[in-house]
Structures are given as C-alpha cells and as structure tokens.
C-alpha cells in the first residue's frame, strides 16, 4: 500500500534553527507600532502640542489608573462589567444557538420567523437602550439584557446559516450507513454546523461589548461604561482614557479566550496548511 | 442460477416536472447476481450515478421497480453501503471515529464497534492512522477510510460511485489492486460506477455500457480472463478496443459530432 507508506504517523519535525532570532524579530514587529504611538503621544503632550483637557498624556492616564486601582473603584467596576458580560453572553448562547438550529433546520419555521427577524435584526443595540431601561430599570438587568441582545443576533444568524447550508453529502453518507432520520440533527447537522456556530459566538461576543458599554453609560451606576461616562461628567479625562483602555483589554482578552476554545473544539476543521496534496 | 441479488425492472428517472423535465434514464433493466462484481461504464452525465443512488435508496425511480433479495428497495439501509467519489468522510471524526460510526449507529456498543473498526482499518492498510482527522490524510487514504467505513457495516452490497475518480493514476492503480484483494476475500456483490474502460476491465465480472443522457444500457459484456488481469494481454487489449469504440460511438452520436473530428475517450 504505497500511498500509505509515504507518510508515517506522528507530526513532522519542525525546523528549529534560527528559531530564537525569529521570535525576537517577530516581537519587534508586533511591538513597534504601539510603542511608537505611545511615545509620540507622550512626547506631544510633554511639548504642549496636545491639550491636557482633550487628551491627557499616557503617564497621566497611568496615574489615574493607579488611583482607581488603590481606592477600589476599579475592581468594583471591572467585576460588575465582567459579571454582566458573562451572564448576558451565556443567556444569549443558550437561547440563540437552539433557536438558530430550529430556524436553520425547519424550513417552515424559517419562513415563519423570516419577516420578524428581517425587521428586528437591523435595529442596532444602541436603539434598544431606552426600552431596556423601561422594562428592567437602571442596573444589572438592563445591562445583561443589552449584552444578551447584542450577542444573540450574530449567534442566531450564523447558527441558522450553518445548519441551513450543511453539505447534503454528509446526510447521504449518514443515511446509507444506517442513521435514523431523527438522529441526523444530533449526529451530523450539529457537528457540521459547529464552525459556523463558533463564528457566531465569537462575533456575538465582540458585539456584546457595545451593548455593555452603552447600557452602563446610561442605565447603570457601575461598570467600565459607567466609569467612562462618569469621568466625562467629572472632567477627568485621565480616567476616561483608563476606562476606554479597560474596555479594549476586556474585549480582546475575551476574544482570545473564545479563539482558544474554538481552536480546540474545531481542531478537526480544515485550517491553513491543513489540506492534502 | 440462484435468485439475483438486485433486480432493476423498467427503471426511468426524470428530473424536474412538466415540459421542462429532463429524462436521465431510459427504461433500464438489470439483474445482478450474488457475489458479482458489476462495473457500470459510461460517459459523464449518462445517469450511471443516478442509478447507483437509486439502489442506495437515496433517490426514487420515476417509474419501474428495484428489488434486493426479492424485496422492494425503500430508502437507504446499512446492507447497501455507498462509497462516494468525494469520500464524504465526517471531518469532525477521526479515522477510527468514522469507521466506528456505522456499528455505533447500529447500537452494537462501543467495545464491539471499536473491534470491528480496528479490524477494517487494518484490512485497508491504515493501521497507525486511527487517531488522524480526514484533513490530515491524502486522497487515497481518505478513500481507504471511506471503504473501511462501509465495510464495518457488513453490507451485502457495495455501491461505489467513481470511488477512485479523484485520484492520480498511480494511486488509482494501487487502490484497484487492493479493492480486488478485499473483494476476493469476501465476494460481496459490487456495483461500481466508472468512466474508465481500463478500470472496468481490471475489476469487473460484467461491464454494463451506458449511453449518454438519457442513459440506457447499450451492451453488457462479460470479462472472462482470470484475475488478477494483465491489461496488456491480447484478450484485454481486444476488449479495451471494443469497449472504447462502443463508448465513443455513444458519445459521438449523442453530441452529433462529425465523424471526421478526432474522437475522445473518457
């Protein structure tokens, strides 16, 4: 069996020469732009080109950061935001994934919900804030509602398409192998749609931060969004910048976690360089 | 002779309805004996894959009837295993997971399924690759998994839809030899669709030659030489010339191509 003998089990050895130098070079390329931006910004502030009340220097922002770190408001606000984000996202996933599977799998249900979704989906998350406060009042509930709503839309759409466009050949293969019709959803459809579902989860997570920040600015008295809003009212531009950075860090951290989970769950999936010859 | 394994009687197939309907198969009659290796040979679009999918139970004939062991074929069943040209392996399952799939769906239990799968993986020469995912395999290896996955279900009839059509000619030759070895061990009934004259001569007991759309049986030719066949023997060369002429005549007449143009095979 010659074509089998060509490849032997076990991963191919990776060339390791010059590995160290490459790592350092890579690091430099990645770090260059942020360092330049921060340096230029600090220099601009020091030389008086950038007005302090419009944009405080990075060092001023660091001072503001250490202030809220010491007095404990940072921890309180961060914790409030993380709790809202995690619970809102969990609710969204728990509802939108099954709903997306239903709409993707049952054509009648898809038609049934089509017009409703067509009208509701384009409403941006910011447009929901008033009704969220009306329904849930100021605080956690309306924030969680907006996070969930922001996450739910991409999750729903991607899950639906993933299920709807499952390659028929997998269903044919499964049926000729003796799969009973009611088992198809669980055994075939769901795994085939999984990459799309994860795309939806990741987009949903990114989208949910917008919902969180808006909700906390207007509808809450804690959280990083509230921190940014309050800093503006108090004319504390250093804290405003700190708050924005925190949102950025939380967002990219959660995105990285999602990427890692998805990479593990979808390790079977065709990825760059994974194709056969 | 015993009762035929598969009987196709007056099968036709139309795609679409009304005036726009396309006729894919003319009335089609075929008897396949138990343990027989049948190759269905024809140009692209002659409805040979359509016929195979009907036997698999994936599509229904427009008219006519199909029987296996005297029972009408109604829907897919594990006793008629289908091997796809595109492999159709489950990409989220490992080699072992793919081959275990059938036995697991039959509720034979994990232990039994594992034993069966391991045995079939060894038979197709993929020992050591059990934990690989399909994307890590070459085309030939993927189709080995495709064959093992079907064999693990202990089918009575093996349906193969241009299984080696996507492979390079060297791999293809090796796969043909290995398939023949597997078949000689168990002598399952095989329906093998191909557009390669050489492949049909190498493998088949009988070759069913089909015309282009609408597909109909032009001729059924028995291949006599003992296996393994040497395609360069005078018998095989004569057969090859005869079959090539038959197939080309069909293609030429179907496309109303002038006879003085260079003919093409395949």
Interface residues (C-beta under 8 A of the other chain):
Chain A: X1 X2 X3 X4 X6 X7 X8 X9 X169 X170 X172 X173 X174 X175 X176 X177 X178 X179 X180 X183 X187 X188 X191 X192 X194 X267 X268 X269 X270 X274 X275 X276 X277
Chain B: X56 X57 X58 X75 X76 X77 X78 X80 X81 X82 X84 X86 X88 X89 X90 X91 X92 X93 X94 X101 X102 X105 X106 X125 X126 X128 X129 X132 X133 X134 X135 X136 X137 X138 X139 X140 X141 X142 X144 X149 X150 X153 X159 X170 X171 X174 X178
